[in-house]
Amino acid sequence: MTDYAVFWGCTIQARFPFMEKSIRLVFDKMNIGLHEIDGVTCCPTKAIKVGDELTWYVAAARNLCLARDTGLELMTPCNGCYSTLRSAAAKLDLDAELRNDVNEVLARVGLEYKESVQFKHLVEVLHDDLSIDMIKKYVTRPLDGMNIAVHYGCHMIRPSSAIHFDDPNQPTKFDLLVEALGAKSADYSTKMLCCGNDLNTMEDSSEAVTLSREKLLEVQEIADCMTMMCPACFTQFDSKQYLMQKSGEPIHMPIIYFTELMGLAFGFEPAQLGMDMHRVNTGSFIEKWHERSNHLESARQHFDLADLRRCYECNACIDDCPVTKSIPGFEPNRIIGDVIHGKLDQIIQSPDIWYCTNCYTCYELCPQKFGMVKVFDKLKQLSTQNGTAPPGARDVLKLFLDTGKLGEPTAMRKKLQLPGPPQSGTDELKDLIRIIKKEKNKDYQEVSE
């Protein structure tokens, strides 16, 4: 696996060192080396460009030259740095006159920008270079059942003239990374709304939180936390939210940098990740996650959650179930998803699990030869043990355990002149049933003691 030279930018190392800590921890866990780029400066922010365009290009080109000289793959975990460095490189590659002007200045420090230097965003590295499957391999404590609102931030995916790794209006790669950790990426209407960070230059500082407030008010109704990969956006949603809270606004939405979520899912503790350094308390998210994780303990006793998750994500046979075609209310995939998301106790009390008719259609069509039927067999078994099976199922089981049979030969046999049935073995079977029951009671007593 290749190593990366990292352009940290100003803000992460100066204001949010816990972001750097989480990045280092998860990359070390994945055995990927991170290397510094000596001599770099601010990227710089695009706010400089509107004041002094040549200086902006010279500063960016200088950073690009120093990064190129490392000979390594280049990565940045900051949206602003990513957009600046990609935009500057794209313009310098196409505009020979600008490139000459910039190189005339750079020559005084022995540098020359002469070729395309392409940085990758951390999200790009995780999704495109490392892959979803690789990340899943390191998940030891999945974020199952947690709803997470992804905030891309404008400069991760824009401008599309310089950035091409995802759709600038309907991106998906960050969402897929969140779901690789076991969480659900929440869909919401303000998803692509700008955080409003540049409004901090306005005379009325209260206007700077207008956009972030709108997004926070929506996501706090549907998500357990918001995640992002931009320190400027983090400032808007964490630090500015803290000020909103102090002024009495009814807003609370934990803001968690994505590699912190990765760290949690990889087995690191919140304290190791420095999550107590956030302005908005992340405790509600951690507590809910621990509670959900505890709920999953019972599911882990009965199911291989990795197999369940593959079945849930596959969906190949979802439209082939004969029952769902006639009874649309039966949603086997949704039920499996509920088990994965920590709702086993509720599911085994639901009559829905009994709609599975054991026809094995799903098994025969399953490309993994898993089949949802085995899940429903186990759910029915747990429901029966819990005393929540439908009366009909309970009656059939009781009749068999009490009598060793489910029916008696009738007079119709004689009328049809059929021979008498063979000698019944129900007495012997009843003895075996009693032995099984006795052994179960013995095991239960030993466990209780």
TIRO-105498 format. One record per residue (C-alpha): residue in one letter; x, y, z. Coordinates in steps of 0.02 Angstrom, whole numbers, padded with zeros to 5 digits. Layout:
+------+--------+--------+--------+
: code :     c1 :     c2 :     c3 :
+------+--------+--------+--------+
:    a :      X :      Y :      Z :
...
+------+--------+--------+--------+
This chain:
+------+--------+--------+--------+
: code :     c1 :     c2 :     c3 :
+------+--------+--------+--------+
:    m :  00000 :  00000 :  00000 :
:    t :  00070 :  00171 : -00049 :
:    d :  00116 :  00307 :  00075 :
:    y :  00052 :  00485 :  00062 :
:    a :  00126 :  00657 :  00087 :
:    v : -00001 :  00760 :  00184 :
:    f : -00039 :  00944 :  00163 :
:    w : -00122 :  00982 :  00330 :
:    g : -00159 :  01165 :  00298 :
:    c : -00161 :  01298 :  00434 :
:    t : -00323 :  01267 :  00527 :
:    i : -00312 :  01083 :  00571 :
:    q : -00142 :  01094 :  00654 :
:    a : -00174 :  01263 :  00735 :
:    r : -00354 :  01248 :  00795 :
:    f : -00411 :  01068 :  00778 :
:    p : -00265 :  00952 :  00817 :
:    f : -00389 :  00814 :  00863 :
:    m : -00428 :  00801 :  00677 :
:    e : -00245 :  00766 :  00641 :
:    k : -00241 :  00641 :  00784 :
:    s : -00388 :  00540 :  00716 :
:    i : -00313 :  00539 :  00541 :
:    r : -00147 :  00476 :  00605 :
:    l : -00230 :  00341 :  00711 :
:    v : -00338 :  00269 :  00573 :
:    f : -00201 :  00274 :  00441 :
:    d : -00081 :  00190 :  00561 :
:    k : -00215 :  00058 :  00594 :
:    m : -00223 :  00027 :  00406 :
:    n : -00033 :  00020 :  00395 :
:    i : -00021 :  00170 :  00280 :
:    g :  00120 :  00294 :  00308 :
:    l :  00092 :  00482 :  00315 :
:    h :  00236 :  00601 :  00278 :
:    e :  00258 :  00787 :  00309 :
:    i :  00294 :  00913 :  00171 :
:    d :  00431 :  01027 :  00237 :
:    g :  00421 :  01212 :  00202 :
:    v :  00238 :  01227 :  00152 :
:    t :  00131 :  01376 :  00202 :
:    c : -00054 :  01421 :  00198 :
:    c : -00129 :  01352 :  00037 :
:    p : -00188 :  01500 :  00033 :
:    t : -00375 :  01526 :  00058 :
:    k : -00471 :  01593 : -00091 :
:    a : -00508 :  01750 :  00008 :
:    i : -00329 :  01802 : -00035 :
:    k : -00362 :  01780 : -00221 :
:    v : -00490 :  01919 : -00230 :
:    g : -00367 :  02038 : -00146 :
:    d : -00205 :  01990 : -00235 :
:    e : -00223 :  01861 : -00371 :
:    l : -00039 :  01842 : -00418 :
:    t :  00013 :  01818 : -00237 :
:    w : -00121 :  01684 : -00220 :
:    y : -00056 :  01589 : -00371 :
:    v :  00126 :  01607 : -00317 :
:    a :  00090 :  01542 : -00142 :
:    a : -00012 :  01396 : -00209 :
:    a :  00117 :  01354 : -00343 :
:    r :  00257 :  01358 : -00214 :
:    n :  00163 :  01231 : -00108 :
:    l :  00130 :  01124 : -00261 :
:    c :  00316 :  01122 : -00305 :
:    l :  00367 :  01072 : -00129 :
:    a :  00236 :  00934 : -00128 :
:    r :  00291 :  00869 : -00298 :
:    d :  00470 :  00855 : -00238 :
:    t :  00421 :  00727 : -00105 :
:    g :  00393 :  00600 : -00243 :
:    l :  00243 :  00532 : -00150 :
:    e :  00055 :  00526 : -00179 :
:    l : -00017 :  00689 : -00115 :
:    m : -00166 :  00708 :  00002 :
:    t : -00253 :  00844 :  00101 :
:    p : -00390 :  00825 :  00233 :
:    c : -00451 :  01004 :  00210 :
:    n : -00585 :  01055 :  00085 :
:    g : -00517 :  01232 :  00068 :
:    c : -00338 :  01175 :  00036 :
:    y : -00400 :  01044 : -00087 :
:    s : -00503 :  01167 : -00189 :
:    t : -00363 :  01297 : -00189 :
:    l : -00225 :  01177 : -00240 :
:    r : -00330 :  01090 : -00372 :
:    s : -00397 :  01254 : -00444 :
:    a : -00225 :  01336 : -00447 :
:    a : -00147 :  01183 : -00531 :
:    a : -00286 :  01176 : -00662 :
:    k : -00263 :  01360 : -00707 :
:    l : -00073 :  01352 : -00708 :
:    d : -00076 :  01199 : -00822 :
:    l : -00184 :  01289 : -00951 :
:    d : -00125 :  01470 : -00942 :
:    a :  00054 :  01483 : -01004 :
:    e :  00062 :  01671 : -00976 :
:    l :  00009 :  01654 : -00794 :
:    r :  00128 :  01509 : -00770 :
:    n :  00272 :  01615 : -00836 :
:    d :  00227 :  01759 : -00719 :
:    v :  00220 :  01641 : -00570 :
:    n :  00382 :  01553 : -00615 :
:    e :  00470 :  01719 : -00633 :
:    v :  00436 :  01749 : -00448 :
:    l :  00469 :  01569 : -00394 :
:    a :  00638 :  01569 : -00481 :
:    r :  00703 :  01685 : -00345 :
:    v :  00688 :  01540 : -00221 :
:    g :  00746 :  01407 : -00342 :
:    l :  00575 :  01335 : -00385 :
:    e :  00480 :  01311 : -00548 :
:    y :  00304 :  01251 : -00579 :
:    k :  00317 :  01150 : -00738 :
:    e :  00194 :  01006 : -00731 :
:    s :  00024 :  00958 : -00664 :
:    v :  00030 :  00921 : -00477 :
:    q : -00128 :  00835 : -00419 :
:    f : -00179 :  00826 : -00237 :
:    k : -00313 :  00703 : -00182 :
:    h : -00441 :  00739 : -00049 :
:    l : -00443 :  00623 :  00101 :
:    v : -00617 :  00564 :  00048 :
:    e : -00548 :  00527 : -00125 :
:    v : -00405 :  00426 : -00052 :
:    l : -00520 :  00327 :  00063 :
:    h : -00650 :  00289 : -00071 :
:    d : -00550 :  00276 : -00232 :
:    d : -00377 :  00220 : -00177 :
:    l : -00410 :  00114 : -00022 :
:    s : -00590 :  00058 : -00059 :
:    i : -00748 :  00029 :  00041 :
:    d : -00707 : -00155 :  00062 :
:    m : -00538 : -00119 :  00139 :
:    i : -00611 :  00003 :  00265 :
:    k : -00744 : -00124 :  00315 :
:    k : -00606 : -00247 :  00360 :
:    y : -00548 : -00133 :  00501 :
:    v : -00720 : -00102 :  00576 :
:    t : -00729 : -00190 :  00744 :
:    r : -00867 : -00085 :  00824 :
:    p : -00988 : -00039 :  00685 :
:    l : -01098 :  00114 :  00699 :
:    d : -01252 :  00007 :  00670 :
:    g : -01416 :  00097 :  00689 :
:    m : -01341 :  00272 :  00694 :
:    n : -01410 :  00403 :  00575 :
:    i : -01274 :  00521 :  00516 :
:    a : -01297 :  00679 :  00413 :
:    v : -01155 :  00700 :  00289 :
:    h : -01102 :  00879 :  00251 :
:    y : -00991 :  00878 :  00097 :
:    g : -00946 :  01062 :  00098 :
:    c : -00934 :  01160 : -00063 :
:    h : -00747 :  01146 : -00092 :
:    m : -00732 :  00957 : -00082 :
:    i : -00823 :  00937 : -00247 :
:    r : -00816 :  01110 : -00328 :
:    p : -00771 :  01191 : -00444 :
:    s : -00799 :  01049 : -00566 :
:    s : -00678 :  01133 : -00687 :
:    a : -00537 :  01073 : -00573 :
:    i : -00614 :  00937 : -00463 :
:    h : -00686 :  00779 : -00541 :
:    f : -00688 :  00639 : -00413 :
:    d : -00875 :  00653 : -00376 :
:    d : -01033 :  00737 : -00442 :
:    p : -01032 :  00922 : -00392 :
:    n : -01219 :  00925 : -00360 :
:    q : -01265 :  00748 : -00310 :
:    p : -01108 :  00669 : -00235 :
:    t : -01114 :  00497 : -00156 :
:    k : -00938 :  00441 : -00108 :
:    f : -00935 :  00520 :  00065 :
:    d : -01104 :  00441 :  00103 :
:    l : -01038 :  00271 :  00052 :
:    l : -00890 :  00291 :  00170 :
:    v : -01008 :  00330 :  00314 :
:    e : -01111 :  00175 :  00275 :
:    a : -00952 :  00070 :  00266 :
:    l : -00940 :  00100 :  00454 :
:    g : -01113 :  00025 :  00478 :
:    a : -01210 :  00188 :  00497 :
:    k : -01349 :  00255 :  00388 :
:    s : -01316 :  00414 :  00290 :
:    a : -01469 :  00523 :  00317 :
:    d : -01549 :  00607 :  00168 :
:    y : -01602 :  00787 :  00196 :
:    s : -01653 :  00937 :  00091 :
:    t : -01513 :  01057 :  00144 :
:    k : -01375 :  00930 :  00114 :
:    m : -01285 :  01034 : -00017 :
:    l : -01315 :  01201 :  00070 :
:    c : -01154 :  01300 :  00100 :
:    c : -01100 :  01319 :  00282 :
:    g : -01086 :  01507 :  00258 :
:    n : -00909 :  01524 :  00324 :
:    d : -00864 :  01667 :  00205 :
:    l : -01003 :  01772 :  00281 :
:    n : -00890 :  01795 :  00433 :
:    t : -00810 :  01941 :  00338 :
:    m : -00975 :  02037 :  00340 :
:    e : -00998 :  02182 :  00460 :
:    d : -01145 :  02097 :  00544 :
:    s : -01066 :  01939 :  00614 :
:    s : -01237 :  01866 :  00655 :
:    e : -01265 :  01839 :  00469 :
:    a : -01123 :  01712 :  00467 :
:    v : -01231 :  01581 :  00555 :
:    t : -01386 :  01602 :  00447 :
:    l : -01349 :  01456 :  00331 :
:    s : -01274 :  01342 :  00463 :
:    r : -01424 :  01372 :  00577 :
:    e : -01544 :  01320 :  00437 :
:    k : -01451 :  01157 :  00412 :
:    l : -01432 :  01120 :  00598 :
:    l : -01618 :  01144 :  00629 :
:    e : -01658 :  01016 :  00495 :
:    v : -01530 :  00882 :  00536 :
:    q : -01560 :  00882 :  00724 :
:    e : -01732 :  00811 :  00686 :
:    i : -01667 :  00664 :  00584 :
:    a : -01486 :  00626 :  00630 :
:    d : -01380 :  00575 :  00779 :
:    c : -01233 :  00680 :  00722 :
:    m : -01166 :  00776 :  00574 :
:    t : -00999 :  00731 :  00494 :
:    m : -00885 :  00828 :  00378 :
:    m : -00706 :  00841 :  00315 :
:    c : -00680 :  01028 :  00316 :
:    p : -00610 :  01129 :  00463 :
:    a : -00696 :  01288 :  00404 :
:    c : -00864 :  01199 :  00399 :
:    f : -00824 :  01120 :  00568 :
:    t : -00800 :  01295 :  00639 :
:    q : -00970 :  01346 :  00574 :
:    f : -01063 :  01196 :  00641 :
:    d : -00968 :  01161 :  00802 :
:    s : -00897 :  01325 :  00867 :
:    k : -01038 :  01435 :  00803 :
:    q : -01169 :  01311 :  00862 :
:    y : -01092 :  01322 :  01036 :
:    l : -01119 :  01511 :  01032 :
:    m : -01299 :  01483 :  00976 :
:    q : -01325 :  01366 :  01124 :
:    k : -01249 :  01493 :  01243 :
:    s : -01372 :  01622 :  01181 :
:    g : -01517 :  01505 :  01220 :
:    e : -01557 :  01434 :  01048 :
:    p : -01633 :  01258 :  01059 :
:    i : -01502 :  01175 :  00949 :
:    h : -01398 :  01022 :  00987 :
:    m : -01312 :  00924 :  00851 :
:    p : -01145 :  00837 :  00885 :
:    i : -01019 :  00878 :  00749 :
:    i : -00892 :  00740 :  00716 :
:    y : -00748 :  00743 :  00593 :
:    f : -00759 :  00588 :  00483 :
:    t : -00595 :  00508 :  00536 :
:    e : -00657 :  00521 :  00715 :
:    l : -00804 :  00412 :  00663 :
:    m : -00681 :  00295 :  00580 :
:    g : -00580 :  00290 :  00740 :
:    l : -00731 :  00244 :  00844 :
:    a : -00780 :  00106 :  00722 :
:    f : -00599 :  00044 :  00718 :
:    g : -00600 :  00021 :  00907 :
:    f : -00522 :  00181 :  00974 :
:    e : -00598 :  00267 :  01125 :
:    p : -00667 :  00446 :  01114 :
:    a : -00531 :  00508 :  01233 :
:    q : -00394 :  00438 :  01120 :
:    l : -00470 :  00536 :  00976 :
:    g : -00480 :  00698 :  01075 :
:    m : -00668 :  00711 :  01054 :
:    d : -00682 :  00803 :  01220 :
:    m : -00600 :  00952 :  01132 :
:    h : -00755 :  00990 :  01029 :
:    r : -00857 :  01141 :  01081 :
:    v : -01023 :  01050 :  01060 :
:    n : -01031 :  00899 :  01174 :
:    t : -01025 :  00734 :  01079 :
:    g : -01083 :  00633 :  01230 :
:    s : -01261 :  00608 :  01168 :
:    f : -01195 :  00526 :  01010 :
:    i : -01074 :  00414 :  01105 :
:    e : -01207 :  00362 :  01231 :
:    k : -01334 :  00321 :  01097 :
:    w : -01204 :  00223 :  00999 :
:    h : -01156 :  00123 :  01153 :
:    e : -01340 :  00090 :  01188 :
:    r : -01368 :  00029 :  01010 :
:    s : -01210 : -00075 :  01020 :
:    n : -01274 : -00157 :  01179 :
:    h : -01439 : -00194 :  01091 :
:    l : -01340 : -00283 :  00957 :
:    e : -01258 : -00398 :  01082 :
:    s : -01412 : -00509 :  01085 :
:    a : -01415 : -00512 :  00894 :
:    r : -01231 : -00563 :  00891 :
:    q : -01273 : -00713 :  00999 :
:    h : -01389 : -00781 :  00865 :
:    f : -01328 : -00711 :  00698 :
:    d : -01169 : -00678 :  00603 :
:    l : -01195 : -00491 :  00581 :
:    a : -01073 : -00483 :  00435 :
:    d : -01179 : -00611 :  00341 :
:    l : -01337 : -00517 :  00387 :
:    r : -01263 : -00354 :  00327 :
:    r : -01213 : -00431 :  00160 :
:    c : -01388 : -00501 :  00140 :
:    y : -01466 : -00333 :  00185 :
:    e : -01356 : -00237 :  00063 :
:    c : -01374 : -00364 : -00078 :
:    n : -01563 : -00350 : -00108 :
:    a : -01548 : -00471 : -00256 :
:    c : -01701 : -00574 : -00210 :
:    i : -01807 : -00438 : -00129 :
:    d : -01934 : -00436 : -00271 :
:    d : -01940 : -00625 : -00289 :
:    c : -02023 : -00669 : -00124 :
:    p : -02196 : -00741 : -00168 :
:    v : -02273 : -00671 : -00009 :
:    t : -02216 : -00492 : -00042 :
:    k : -02299 : -00499 : -00212 :
:    s : -02467 : -00538 : -00133 :
:    i : -02443 : -00451 :  00035 :
:    p : -02343 : -00291 :  00005 :
:    g : -02338 : -00255 :  00191 :
:    f : -02216 : -00398 :  00215 :
:    e : -02042 : -00323 :  00195 :
:    p : -01911 : -00457 :  00231 :
:    n : -01763 : -00345 :  00190 :
:    r : -01826 : -00210 :  00309 :
:    i : -01843 : -00339 :  00447 :
:    i : -01664 : -00398 :  00422 :
:    g : -01610 : -00215 :  00426 :
:    d : -01700 : -00192 :  00592 :
:    v : -01604 : -00339 :  00665 :
:    i : -01440 : -00261 :  00607 :
:    h : -01492 : -00095 :  00682 :
:    g : -01519 : -00165 :  00856 :
:    k : -01706 : -00197 :  00855 :
:    l : -01705 : -00385 :  00881 :
:    d : -01815 : -00378 :  01037 :
:    q : -01950 : -00282 :  00943 :
:    i : -01937 : -00392 :  00789 :
:    i : -01965 : -00557 :  00878 :
:    q : -02126 : -00486 :  00951 :
:    s : -02189 : -00432 :  00781 :
:    p : -02311 : -00542 :  00684 :
:    d : -02220 : -00491 :  00524 :
:    i : -02087 : -00626 :  00541 :
:    w : -02220 : -00761 :  00526 :
:    y : -02263 : -00710 :  00347 :
:    c : -02111 : -00808 :  00287 :
:    t : -02184 : -00971 :  00219 :
:    n : -02020 : -01069 :  00208 :
:    c : -02037 : -01089 :  00020 :
:    y : -01848 : -01070 : -00004 :
:    t : -01869 : -00961 : -00159 :
:    c : -01746 : -00834 : -00086 :
:    y : -01618 : -00969 : -00050 :
:    e : -01625 : -01044 : -00224 :
:    l : -01606 : -00872 : -00304 :
:    c : -01475 : -00807 : -00182 :
:    p : -01306 : -00778 : -00268 :
:    q : -01223 : -00808 : -00099 :
:    k : -01330 : -00962 : -00058 :
:    f : -01376 : -00876 :  00105 :
:    g : -01563 : -00851 :  00087 :
:    m : -01670 : -00747 :  00203 :
:    v : -01767 : -00902 :  00256 :
:    k : -01632 : -00954 :  00381 :
:    v : -01646 : -00783 :  00464 :
:    f : -01834 : -00800 :  00480 :
:    d : -01819 : -00977 :  00548 :
:    k : -01708 : -00910 :  00688 :
:    l : -01823 : -00761 :  00720 :
:    k : -01973 : -00877 :  00735 :
:    q : -01875 : -00988 :  00853 :
:    l : -01832 : -00839 :  00963 :
:    s : -02011 : -00778 :  00957 :
:    t : -02072 : -00949 :  01013 :
:    q : -01948 : -00954 :  01157 :
:    n : -02002 : -00779 :  01204 :
:    g : -02185 : -00830 :  01209 :
:    t : -02236 : -00709 :  01072 :
:    a : -02272 : -00833 :  00931 :
:    p : -02448 : -00826 :  00856 :
:    p : -02577 : -00935 :  00944 :
:    g : -02585 : -01056 :  00797 :
:    a : -02397 : -01087 :  00801 :
:    r : -02399 : -01108 :  00989 :
:    d : -02544 : -01230 :  00981 :
:    v : -02459 : -01338 :  00849 :
:    l : -02299 : -01345 :  00950 :
:    k : -02390 : -01386 :  01112 :
:    l : -02490 : -01525 :  01029 :
:    f : -02333 : -01606 :  00959 :
:    l : -02233 : -01592 :  01121 :
:    d : -02379 : -01660 :  01224 :
:    t : -02433 : -01802 :  01111 :
:    g : -02288 : -01832 :  00992 :
:    k : -02405 : -01816 :  00844 :
:    l : -02507 : -01689 :  00747 :
:    g : -02651 : -01799 :  00691 :
:    e : -02739 : -01969 :  00704 :
:    p : -02794 : -02086 :  00564 :
:    t : -02979 : -02060 :  00529 :
:    a : -03123 : -02166 :  00471 :
:    m : -03093 : -02107 :  00292 :
:    r : -02951 : -02233 :  00277 :
:    k : -03073 : -02375 :  00313 :
:    k : -03199 : -02304 :  00191 :
:    l : -03065 : -02302 :  00057 :
:    q : -03018 : -02481 :  00104 :
:    l : -02840 : -02432 :  00146 :
:    p : -02738 : -02547 :  00259 :
:    g : -02713 : -02498 :  00439 :
:    p : -02568 : -02380 :  00474 :
:    p : -02405 : -02452 :  00539 :
:    q : -02378 : -02466 :  00726 :
:    s : -02354 : -02293 :  00799 :
:    g : -02190 : -02243 :  00881 :
:    t : -02265 : -02095 :  00973 :
:    d : -02238 : -02170 :  01146 :
:    e : -02052 : -02187 :  01115 :
:    l : -02046 : -02013 :  01038 :
:    k : -02136 : -01941 :  01190 :
:    d : -02003 : -02019 :  01301 :
:    l : -01868 : -01934 :  01198 :
:    i : -01961 : -01769 :  01207 :
:    r : -01968 : -01785 :  01397 :
:    i : -01780 : -01819 :  01403 :
:    i : -01745 : -01666 :  01296 :
:    k : -01856 : -01559 :  01406 :
:    k : -01771 : -01625 :  01563 :
:    e : -01597 : -01586 :  01492 :
:    k : -01652 : -01411 :  01443 :
:    n : -01718 : -01379 :  01619 :
:    k : -01554 : -01444 :  01692 :
:    d : -01451 : -01330 :  01581 :
:    y : -01562 : -01182 :  01626 :
:    q : -01542 : -01215 :  01813 :
:    e : -01352 : -01227 :  01796 :
:    v : -01346 : -01062 :  01702 :
:    s : -01459 : -00980 :  01833 :
:    e : -01348 : -01039 :  01975 :
+------+--------+--------+--------+
